[in-house]
């Protein structure tokens, strides 16, 4: 069964970055988000971090922390589970 948080993150990525011709289902869980198949750059990463901070009530304090969190959808899910308010995560 697919992870509901991974699915929510994929939808958030597509919506936030207004990715045309990319569906949430087409984003692999373990592919790098920045510099990978999505061709996201540092501006996209910044937009995504701002949205994640608002959506999940977290604070990503450094660029190193951002690189770690945005390594992949799976890495981002793990980061949010460790740092976000559980009430903001899907059941």
N, C-alpha and C positions, 0 to 999 in steps of 0.2 A: 504494500500500500504506500502511495507517495506521501512524503512528509508534508503536512499542511503548511508548516512555516516556510519550507523551500518553495512551495507553490505561491504563497503570499509574496515572498521576496521576488520571485520571477515576475509576477504581475506588477509589483511596485517598480521594478527595474524598467520594464517595458513602458509603463505609464509615465514615470518620472522623466525618462530620457527620450520619450516620444520616438521609440524605435519603430521605424516602418519596416514592414516585411519580416518582422520577427515576432513570433508568438511566445508566450511564457513556456509552453510545452517544448519549444525548440531549444531552450537554453539548458545545456548540460549542467548537472549538479557540481561536477568536479573540474570544469574547465575554468581557467583564469578569467576573471571578469575584465580586468584592465590588461590590455595588450593581447587578449585572447581572441576567440572567434567573433566576439561582439564588437571588436575594434573600439573599445571605450578608451578615452584619454583622461588626462588629469582633470580637465574641466568636468567631464562626465562623472568622474569619481567624486569630485567636490559636491556636485548637485545631488548625487546619491547619498553622500554622507549627511548633508543637510536634511534631506527627506527622512532618512533613517533616524536621525536625532529627534525630529519632530514626531514621527510616527511611533517610535518605541521609547521615547523619553530617556535616551542615552546621551552620553557625551564622548565622542571620539577625540581624544586630546592631542594626538600627534599624527604626523604623516606616517610614521612607522606603524602605529596602531591601526591607521586607516589601511595601509598596505596589507597588514595581517588579516584584518576583518574582511577586506574585499578580495582576498585571494581566490575565492570561488563561492558559489551559492552555499555549499556545504560548510565552508569556513565561516561565512557570514551567519548562518543559522547557529553554529556553535558559539560564535561571539555573542549573539543576541541572547541565547539561552543563559550565558554566563553573566551578562551585564544588564539586560533589560528587566523591567518590572514584569514578572510572570503574568500579571493580569492583562498585559498588552500583547501577549503571544497567543496564537491560536491553540485551542485545546487539542 
